[in-house]
Structures are given as C-alpha cells and as structure tokens.
Amino acid sequence: QVQLVDSGGGLVQTGDSLRLDCAAFGRNFSDYTMAWFRLYPDKEREFVAAISWTSRLSYYADSVKGRFTISRDNTKNKMWLQMNNLKREDTALYYCAAGREVTRATMRAPPRYDYWGQGTQVTVSS
C-alpha cells in the first residue's frame, strides 16, 4: 500500500516555472514506476511524464517535452515535476501516480497505475 500526496501547484503567469512535489508514504516506493497526469475539465486524464524506478528512463508527452523534467529520489520517497516556460494550455489539475506493473507500452494509460495523489491545481494566466 502506498499513499501519495502531491503539492506545489499555484497561479503563475505565462513563461513562469513551478515545481510539483509528490511524497510517497508506505513501503517499497522504489518498486513503482512513477508518473504525472493532468486533468482538464470534461476530459480524461492526460499523460504528462513517467520515470522508471531506477530513474534511468523517463518519458514525456510531446506537449511538454523540453519544458518539463520528471525526477525522483528513492531514498526520500519523493518525485518531482519541474515545469518551465509554462503556457496557458498547461492549466489543469495535476496528479502523481504510482504503478507496479507499468511498461513502456502501457505507461500512458491511467488504469495501469495503482495509486494516485489527490491532485494539485496549476493555473497559468497570460
């Protein structure tokens, strides 16, 4: 069992930066692939980024590639999403997620993840 608590969202302007935090409570954090998803009103959760348990592999949605960086520290049971050059279309509710049986082929699918944070709102204004 893993409990995830995400934080760090806020109201920023176009071009600003934010760092989202995800703290994991429970056992065997390093066994999980970790990811960030975001939710727009009236839409399904959208994949943002994922990182393997070793941090060796990371993947990004095309819309955030080059602007966002995902990282984790298994000794601290934490994961982060550094978001730079934010755009209005990045406005969404962001969730961290943990999945034990996630592969490269399935990492973009929300049902493959076992645990979710409560969400943190990011709002980007022009």
C-alpha positions in Angstrom: 0.0 0.0 0.0 1.3 3.4 -1.0 -0.2 6.8 -0.2 0.7 9.7 -2.5 0.5 13.4 -1.5 1.1 15.9 -4.3 1.6 19.6 -3.9 3.3 22.6 -5.4 0.6 23.9 -7.7 -0.4 27.5 -7.9 -1.3 30.5 -10.0 1.5 31.7 -12.3 2.0 33.7 -15.5 2.9 32.5 -18.9 6.6 31.8 -19.1 7.0 31.2 -15.3 8.2 28.0 -13.6 6.7 25.7 -11.0 7.9 22.6 -9.3 5.3 19.9 -8.3 6.2 17.6 -5.4 4.9 14.1 -4.8 5.6 12.5 -1.4 5.0 8.7 -1.0 4.1 7.1 2.2 4.3 3.3 2.5 6.6 0.5 1.6 8.7 -0.2 -1.5 8.5 3.1 -3.2 11.4 2.1 -5.5 9.3 -0.8 -6.8 7.0 1.6 -8.6 7.1 3.4 -11.9 6.0 7.0 -11.1 4.2 9.4 -13.4 2.3 12.7 -13.6 -1.0 13.1 -15.3 -3.2 16.1 -15.7 -6.9 16.6 -16.0 -8.8 19.2 -17.9 -12.5 19.9 -17.3 -14.7 17.4 -19.1 -11.8 15.4 -20.3 -10.0 12.2 -19.3 -6.6 12.2 -17.5 -3.8 13.0 -19.9 -0.3 11.6 -19.5 2.4 14.1 -18.8 5.6 12.2 -17.8 6.8 9.0 -16.3 10.0 7.8 -14.7 11.3 4.3 -14.2 12.1 3.0 -10.7 15.9 3.4 -11.3 15.4 7.0 -12.8 17.3 5.7 -15.8 14.3 6.0 -18.1 11.9 9.0 -18.4 9.2 9.7 -20.9 7.2 12.8 -21.8 4.2 13.9 -23.6 5.1 15.7 -26.8 3.3 18.8 -25.5 5.7 19.2 -22.5 8.9 17.8 -24.0 11.8 20.2 -23.5 9.9 22.2 -20.9 9.1 19.7 -18.1 11.5 17.4 -16.2 10.5 14.5 -14.1 12.8 13.2 -11.3 12.7 11.0 -8.2 14.7 10.2 -5.1 14.0 6.7 -3.8 15.9 7.4 -0.6 13.4 10.2 0.2 10.3 8.6 -1.3 9.8 11.7 -3.4 9.2 12.6 -7.0 9.1 16.0 -8.7 7.9 17.6 -11.9 9.9 20.8 -12.8 7.8 22.8 -15.2 9.4 25.6 -17.1 8.1 28.1 -19.7 4.5 27.4 -18.6 1.8 28.0 -21.2 -1.9 28.7 -20.7 -2.7 25.2 -22.0 -0.8 23.7 -19.1 -3.6 24.9 -16.8 -5.0 21.7 -15.3 -5.3 19.6 -12.2 -2.1 17.6 -11.9 -1.9 14.1 -10.2 1.1 11.9 -9.3 0.6 8.2 -9.8 2.4 5.0 -8.9 2.2 1.7 -10.8 4.0 -1.6 -10.1 3.1 -3.3 -13.4 3.7 -0.4 -15.8 5.7 -0.9 -19.0 6.8 1.4 -21.7 3.8 0.3 -23.8 1.3 1.0 -21.0 2.7 4.0 -19.1 0.3 6.4 -20.7 -2.8 4.5 -19.6 -4.2 5.7 -16.2 -5.7 2.3 -15.4 -2.2 0.8 -15.2 -1.5 2.8 -12.1 -2.3 1.6 -8.7 -2.1 4.7 -6.5 -2.9 8.4 -7.0 -2.4 11.6 -5.3 -5.2 14.0 -4.5 -4.3 16.4 -7.2 -2.8 19.9 -7.2 -4.1 22.8 -9.4 -1.8 24.6 -11.8 -3.3 27.8 -13.3 -1.3 29.7 -15.9 -2.6 33.2 -16.8 -1.4 35.4 -19.7 
